[in-house]
Amino acid sequence: MSNLNKVLLMGRLGADPELRYTADGTPVATFRMATSESYKDKSGVKQERTEWHSIVAWRKLAEITGEYLKKGRLVYIEGRIQSREYEGRDGVKRKVFEIVASDMKMLPTGQGQGQGQDDRRSFGSPRGPVEDDFVPEIEDDVPM
């Protein structure tokens, strides 16, 4: 039996990516991304739930995210979930879950936000990013 660990997310950045380099010079970028869903509660009132995701990009993809992505930017991320344990300054061990990005696509953000409709670029692993003509139906009301 095969296993699959794949994540597809579309959302907005909560802050500019932080680009750093490991001791051996490998680029790594981290950023947080919000995804939202709308639903109606039992009484029929529209509600919205936002989830925050920690994203990690390595090597060339890290450099690209550091150069092109900014807070509020709408992006499509493809990757895998990874957990990591660390010990906090208070001595307490913690476990975090991150999305390790393998592909990234900058999506159109609409007029008036600093990016034009034609600013769709794909970056990712050698096997290729998502299809060039893929622009999902989006509800452009993600709070930020």
Phi, psi and omega in degrees: 000137179268155177248154179224130176229092183222136181233135174236122182229146172225122182190193183245145178288137178275343179198165175298145177298149176256115181261124178229175178229137178289174180302328180269007175091008179283125179289140175218130179242141176232144175201164178250143185228137180256135170239143183230151174225145177253146178204166176254133179283183184302330181269004177087007180274133180293129178237161176225137179239129180247132175248141177253135183237136174269125183246139177234130176237142183243157172056230185298320179298324176297315180296320180294315179297320179297328182276320190257333186270141179223162178309135178088349182293136177274123182223157172251127180239136174238135181185209181221155177276138177220138175257155182211139177251146176209164177253124180288170179299336179275003178085359181273132177282137181230155176236130178238154176244132182231159172258119176269111186285138173246332179222151179214138176229126175278127183258157178300140182250358181089168181284153175086005179241013175093350178236139179275170180295335184273004183273065176247114179230147180243140178220148176167206186288165181301335179288351173106152178280186176298162182307140182299330182268009181277110171227103184292157172295127182231147172259108191275050180233034179288126182289142176213000000 
